[in-house]
Amino acid sequence: MSCIALLIHPYLMAMIYPVFIAYLSQQYLRRALSLRQGLLWIASSLLLLLMIMYAGGYFVGKNAAAEGFGIYSLNLTAPFCGGVLCSFADATGGQDEGYNYLGAGALLLLSIALITRGGEFLRAGRRHLPLLLMLAGFVLYAASNRIFFGQHAVVDVSLPETLKGLLGVFRVSGRFFWLVGYSVLFATLVILLRRHNWSILAIMAVALLLQWQDTRTLRELVRYQASIPGDLNLDL
């Protein structure tokens, strides 16, 4: 799966490969996989990825690092603001790349799940601790070294130039919240849908309608951008 992700886009590989590591760690903790087997899986997968990268020309030319880490980041309010509830905040001029609004419907379901089944979230987190730690790492990376809550800087840490160059390979760090957002949504749906009753179905229907209405402006923006004629000159 990581190889397929790499062939599609390097960002996807960087998001998916840690999931693979988390899975191996989970299997090791459950004694379903030995340390030797786990390391063998990692070594063989890295070898295959490096071969694909070499064939794809990843090691040809200049350093892939670029400026922008700490600018194209996740604003801590982004998952909760971006629709009718509150407007999206961009504190750096590039945090639109970290636009990760969950939507009013998803936030409604998450709130209900936390209030009525909060204990299940805790138990699920303990059962899948490697995955939870990986997602927490994604949040930190997405927020970058300059963490903003709305327009207010919460953390602003200077980084060595060497580390800046390393992190600049994936300079649009805000995108790394994608997997976190999907995980929160899927976990919420799993926890709520375990009980088969009409009240849950009614709540789901209300949440779906709310989500549809809340994201109407975003859909209109996508339709507008898709209707703009392309300016790529293929005759060149």
N, C-alpha and C positions, 0 to 999 in steps of 0.2 A: 504494500500500500504506500509506503514512504517513497518507493521508486516511482510509482505512478504519479504521486504528488509532486516529486521533483521534476518530472517531465512536463507537468502542467505549469507549475510556478514554484520557485524556491521558497517563497513564503509559506506555501502549503506544506512543503516538506518539513520546514522548521517548526510548524505547528503540530504536525502529525507524528513526527519521530519521537518527541517526548512522551506521547501517549503510548507508543510501543514500549518505551523504557518503563513507564509506569505500570504497564501490563506485566512485563517481566518481573518487576519488583513485587507486584501483588502475588504473582504465582510463586515467587521465592518465599514470601512471608507465609503463604499457605502450604508450604512444603511440597508444592506440586512441581517445583523446578529447582534443581540444584544450582549452586553458585557457578560451577563449571559450565553447566548447560546454558545458563543465562549469559555468561561472558562470551560463550561461543556464538550465541545468537547475535549479540551486539557486534562482535568482531566481523562476522560474516556479512551482516547487514551494512556495516560501515564500508567494508571492502566493495560491496556491490554498488553502494551509493557513490563512492569515489570513482569507480570505473565509469559510471554513467556521467558523472561530472566531468571527468577527463575527456570522454568521447564528445560531450556537449560543449567543450571549449571553455569550461569554467576557470581553468587555470592559465588561460592565454590572455595576455594583455596586462593592464594596470590593476591595482588594488580595487576591489569592488566596493570599498567603503565610500560613503558620501556624507555630506553635511546634512543635518536635519534631525538627528536623534535629540530628543528633548523638545522638539517643536511639533512634530507630527505624532503627538502622544494622546493618551487617554485622559480626558478630564474626569475626575471622580464623580461628577454629576451626570456624565453622559448616559449611563444606563437608565437614569430616571427622568431625564429632561430631554425634550426633543419633539414633543407633540403638543397636545392641547393643555397638558398639565403645567408645563413650564418650558421655556425656550432653551435651546441648546446654547451652551456657553463655550466660547473659543477664547482662551486666555493667551495663546501663543501666536495666533494667526495661521496655524496649520492643524489645529485639533479637529477640523472637520474630517480629517483622515481617521480620527479615532471616534467617529460618530457611532455609538454603540447603543442607541436607545432601544430598550426592550419592548416598549409599547404599553399603552394603558391596560390593554387586556391581559398581557403577560404579567404586568405588575399586580393586577387585581388577583390573578390566580396565585402568584407567589405570596402575596399577603395572606390570602385565605389558607394556603398550605402551611405557612409559618405559624399562623395563629392556631389552627386546628390540628396540625400534624408536625409541630416543631421538633418533637422528639425523634421522628423518623428521619429528619434531615441529619440530626446528630449521629444517629446510628448508621446511616448510610455513609457519612463522612468517616466514621471509624472503620467501617468495613472496607472502604476504598481510600485509605489514607494516602498511598502513593499518588493516586489521581488527584486527590484534594490538594496535596502539596504542589503538584505540577501546575494546577490551575491557579493557586496562589502565586506561584512564580510568574505565571503569565500576566497576572494583574499587575505585579510590581514592574515587570518589564514594559508592559503597555503604558503604565503611568510614567516611566522613565525616571531620570534623575531630577527632573523638575516636575513635582507633583502639584497639581492645581485642583482646588475645589471651587468650581465656578471661576471667578476672576481672582481668587485669593491663592497665593502661593503657600502651600503647606510645607513643602520640602524643596530645597534648591541646593543640590550638592555638586560641586565642581569635580570633574572627572579628569584623570590623566589622559594625555593625548593618545597614548597607545590604546587605552580602553575605549576612548571615543571612536577611534578607527575601527576597533573590533565590533563595537555595537552599531556602528554606522553601516555595516553590511545589511542590516535590517533596520534602517533608519525610521521607517514608518511603524513605530512600535505599537501605536494604538490599535493596529489590526490584530494584534495578538490577543485582544479581548474577545474576538469572535468565538473562539472555542469555549471560553468561559460563559458567554451569553447563551450559547446553544446548550451547554451542560446544565445551566440553571433552569432553562426552560424545560428540557427533557426530564430532569429530576422532579420538577414541579408536577409535570403531567403524570409521571409514573406514580408519584405519591398520592395524588388526588384520584386517579382512575383505578386505584386498587380496590376501592369500595364502589361496587356497582349499585348506584341508586339514582333516582330521578333528580334529586336535588343537585348532585354533582353535574349531571348532564345539563340541567338548566343553567348552572353557573358557567359551564363551558360555553353554552350558546350565547349568554350575555357577554362573556369575555371576548368571544370571537367577533361579535358585532361591534363591541367597543374598540377592539384592535383594528378592525376594518375602517371604522370612522376616524380613529386617531391617526392612522397612517395614510389618509387620503391625500394629503398634500405631497407626501413622498412619492406616491404612485403617479400623481400628476407631473411631478418633476421628472421622473423616469420617462414617462411618455413624451414629455416635451423634448428632453435631451435625445431620445431615440428618433424623433422626427426631424432633427436638424440635419441637413444634408452634409455628408462628409466632405472634407477638403483635401483628402489624400490624392495626390496626383500620381496615378499608376503609370502614366506615360513616361515618366522619368526613368 
